[in-house]
Amino acid sequence: DEAPLVMGGEDFAYMLLERPGAYILMGNGDTAAVHHPEYNFNDAAIPAGVSFWVELAESRMPAA
């Protein structure tokens, strides 16, 4: 499923002008937004994030 489009004011776009990349939005539950004083990172999201990066790295590795 695709995430809804957001109009965030992130400076990451400037980095993408110099190098290819992607901005990944991962779900973190129903908590306050990042940079909000009441934001509380959901540690249960860590395995999903790790799995994403492992699968990405493995997909870029040559077949053995």
ZIRA-V908171 format. One line per field, one symbol per residue. ss: DSSP state (H for helix, E for strand, L for the rest). phi: phi as a letter, one per 40 degrees, with the letter a starting at -180 (. if undefined). psi: psi as a letter, one per 20 degrees, with the letter a starting at -180 (. if undefined). A space follows every 10 residues. Layout:
ss = ???
phi = ???
psi = ???
This chain:
ss = LLLLLLLLLL LHHHHHLLLL LLLLLLLLLL LLLLLLLLLL LLHHHHHHHH HHHHHHHHHH LLLL
phi = .ccccbbccc cddcccccac aabbbbcbgc bccdgcdccb ccdccddccc ddcccccccc cccc
psi = qqqqqqlqlp ihhhhihhqq aqopopqjam rqqqiqhjpo pohiighggg gghghgghhi qqq.
